[in-house]
Amino acid sequence: MKSGRQDAIKKIISENEIETQNQLLEELEKIGIRTTQATLSRDIKNLQLTKSINSNNKYVYILSPKKDDASLSRLMKIFRECVISYDNAQNIIVIKTLPGLAGAACSAFDNMNVQKLVGSIAGDDTAFLLFKDTESADEFLNKINSIL
């Protein structure tokens, strides 16, 4: 449901000049997707939509430019250097880092666009990654093994 709605948002802003959240809500309703302002705001944040001035001098929503490979490479290097240990408990992965670096590890995950990652919480030296199901957590744990 969430990914379908977010895909619809991307399609709408790529095909239309959307200036406001209300316009975006109206366009979603036209295609049968009902949502709240709060949910739409979270979607805009998750999709990293920004506003840019167009040829008509109007500020419209656009998809943020993708992070370049160099940025992602730097994030992966930070991740490899800061992780001390990791393990899972069903659909939660717990990552222990050097002090003060759990946020950097979570930032790396956020920029990986991990499928079925519900959310992450970072403390000082511990990060929790919540997945939709145990299988998704296990798959991601294997990905962490390959990164490290």
One Martini backbone bead per residue (centre of mass of N, CA, C, O) as a GRO file, in nm:
protein
  148
    1MET     BB    1   0.061   0.061  -0.024
    2LYS     BB    2   0.296   0.257   0.018
    3SER     BB    3   0.450   0.200  -0.247
    4GLY     BB    4   0.211   0.266  -0.434
    5ARG     BB    5   0.177   0.558  -0.342
    6GLN     BB    6   0.468   0.650  -0.403
    7ASP     BB    7   0.459   0.583  -0.703
    8ALA     BB    8   0.227   0.779  -0.764
    9ILE     BB    9   0.372   1.035  -0.678
   10LYS     BB   10   0.603   1.020  -0.881
   11LYS     BB   11   0.423   1.027  -1.130
   12ILE     BB   12   0.276   1.292  -1.080
   13ILE     BB   13   0.535   1.482  -1.060
   14SER     BB   14   0.640   1.400  -1.352
   15GLU     BB   15   0.350   1.497  -1.507
   16ASN     BB   16   0.324   1.742  -1.301
   17GLU     BB   17   0.253   2.064  -1.153
   18ILE     BB   18   0.329   2.059  -0.816
   19GLU     BB   19   0.286   2.293  -0.543
   20THR     BB   20   0.100   2.122  -0.343
   21GLN     BB   21  -0.038   1.904  -0.125
   22ASN     BB   22  -0.329   1.941  -0.216
   23GLN     BB   23  -0.280   1.869  -0.511
   24LEU     BB   24  -0.174   1.587  -0.452
   25LEU     BB   25  -0.425   1.479  -0.315
   26GLU     BB   26  -0.613   1.517  -0.560
   27GLU     BB   27  -0.456   1.332  -0.755
   28LEU     BB   28  -0.484   1.078  -0.586
   29GLU     BB   29  -0.797   1.070  -0.583
   30LYS     BB   30  -0.834   1.040  -0.895
   31ILE     BB   31  -0.683   0.736  -0.857
   32GLY     BB   32  -0.795   0.618  -0.564
   33ILE     BB   33  -0.616   0.773  -0.340
   34ARG     BB   34  -0.641   0.773   0.004
   35THR     BB   35  -0.527   1.035   0.229
   36THR     BB   36  -0.331   1.209   0.445
   37GLN     BB   37  -0.143   1.472   0.528
   38ALA     BB   38   0.056   1.320   0.711
   39THR     BB   39   0.127   1.093   0.512
   40LEU     BB   40   0.223   1.277   0.286
   41SER     BB   41   0.455   1.406   0.442
   42ARG     BB   42   0.609   1.140   0.483
   43ASP     BB   43   0.642   1.073   0.184
   44ILE     BB   44   0.804   1.323   0.109
   45LYS     BB   45   1.037   1.255   0.295
   46ASN     BB   46   1.104   0.963   0.196
   47LEU     BB   47   1.140   1.070  -0.115
   48GLN     BB   48   1.290   1.343  -0.119
   49LEU     BB   49   1.132   1.591  -0.178
   50THR     BB   50   1.139   1.885  -0.373
   51LYS     BB   51   1.173   2.225  -0.457
   52SER     BB   52   1.135   2.384  -0.781
   53ILE     BB   53   1.194   2.590  -1.032
   54ASN     BB   54   1.030   2.665  -1.315
   55SER     BB   55   0.951   2.804  -1.625
   56ASN     BB   56   0.694   2.955  -1.459
   57ASN     BB   57   0.793   3.043  -1.169
   58LYS     BB   58   0.740   2.773  -1.007
   59TYR     BB   59   0.696   2.578  -0.727
   60VAL     BB   60   0.790   2.234  -0.749
   61TYR     BB   61   0.782   1.908  -0.734
   62ILE     BB   62   1.070   1.689  -0.686
   63LEU     BB   63   1.308   1.475  -0.737
   64SER     BB   64   1.578   1.390  -0.599
   65PRO     BB   65   1.882   1.359  -0.645
   66LYS     BB   66   2.095   1.124  -0.665
   67LYS     BB   67   2.323   0.969  -0.515
   68ASP     BB   68   2.633   0.926  -0.549
   69ASP     BB   69   2.873   0.684  -0.546
   70ALA     BB   70   3.068   0.835  -0.357
   71SER     BB   71   2.876   0.874  -0.120
   72LEU     BB   72   2.811   0.575  -0.077
   73SER     BB   73   3.102   0.486  -0.034
   74ARG     BB   74   3.148   0.654   0.222
   75LEU     BB   75   2.923   0.525   0.389
   76MET     BB   76   3.038   0.234   0.378
   77LYS     BB   77   3.303   0.301   0.517
   78ILE     BB   78   3.183   0.397   0.779
   79PHE     BB   79   3.036   0.139   0.843
   80ARG     BB   80   3.284  -0.055   0.850
   81GLU     BB   81   3.435   0.123   1.084
   82CYS     BB   82   3.185   0.126   1.316
   83VAL     BB   83   3.130  -0.174   1.336
   84ILE     BB   84   3.124  -0.434   1.581
   85SER     BB   85   2.817  -0.550   1.581
   86TYR     BB   86   2.562  -0.811   1.496
   87ASP     BB   87   2.204  -0.883   1.522
   88ASN     BB   88   1.911  -1.089   1.562
   89ALA     BB   89   1.543  -1.049   1.643
   90GLN     BB   90   1.390  -1.152   1.411
   91ASN     BB   91   1.283  -0.829   1.284
   92ILE     BB   92   1.552  -0.737   1.439
   93ILE     BB   93   1.833  -0.525   1.414
   94VAL     BB   94   2.143  -0.516   1.592
   95ILE     BB   95   2.378  -0.242   1.621
   96LYS     BB   96   2.715  -0.208   1.702
   97THR     BB   97   2.914   0.076   1.784
   98LEU     BB   98   3.087   0.321   1.800
   99PRO     BB   99   3.090   0.594   1.960
  100GLY     BB  100   2.858   0.807   1.783
  101LEU     BB  101   2.785   0.598   1.507
  102ALA     BB  102   2.486   0.506   1.463
  103GLY     BB  103   2.386   0.731   1.273
  104ALA     BB  104   2.575   0.660   1.036
  105ALA     BB  105   2.465   0.378   0.989
  106CYS     BB  106   2.171   0.466   0.932
  107SER     BB  107   2.236   0.645   0.692
  108ALA     BB  108   2.332   0.419   0.512
  109PHE     BB  109   2.061   0.269   0.504
  110ASP     BB  110   1.880   0.499   0.400
  111ASN     BB  111   2.060   0.511   0.121
  112MET     BB  112   1.981   0.202   0.028
  113ASN     BB  113   1.685   0.132   0.007
  114VAL     BB  114   1.548  -0.077   0.197
  115GLN     BB  115   1.360  -0.341   0.185
  116LYS     BB  116   1.130  -0.372   0.447
  117LEU     BB  117   1.203  -0.113   0.600
  118VAL     BB  118   1.046   0.057   0.848
  119GLY     BB  119   1.292   0.134   1.057
  120SER     BB  120   1.507   0.355   1.257
  121ILE     BB  121   1.727   0.355   1.552
  122ALA     BB  122   1.951   0.591   1.711
  123GLY     BB  123   2.203   0.605   1.915
  124ASP     BB  124   2.517   0.611   2.007
  125ASP     BB  125   2.593   0.261   1.983
  126THR     BB  126   2.289   0.194   1.877
  127ALA     BB  127   2.098   0.002   1.638
  128PHE     BB  128   1.763  -0.017   1.504
  129LEU     BB  129   1.607  -0.255   1.280
  130LEU     BB  130   1.290  -0.261   1.124
  131PHE     BB  131   1.107  -0.527   0.998
  132LYS     BB  132   0.835  -0.685   0.859
  133ASP     BB  133   1.021  -0.951   0.867
  134THR     BB  134   1.234  -1.211   0.920
  135GLU     BB  135   1.332  -1.256   0.629
  136SER     BB  136   1.431  -0.965   0.578
  137ALA     BB  137   1.637  -0.961   0.805
  138ASP     BB  138   1.807  -1.198   0.703
  139GLU     BB  139   1.882  -1.074   0.430
  140PHE     BB  140   2.023  -0.822   0.552
  141LEU     BB  141   2.234  -0.972   0.714
  142ASN     BB  142   2.375  -1.082   0.460
  143LYS     BB  143   2.448  -0.800   0.352
  144ILE     BB  144   2.629  -0.720   0.584
  145ASN     BB  145   2.832  -0.945   0.545
  146SER     BB  146   2.923  -0.840   0.260
  147ILE     BB  147   3.021  -0.559   0.350
  148LEU     BB  148   3.220  -0.680   0.585
   0.00000   0.00000   0.00000
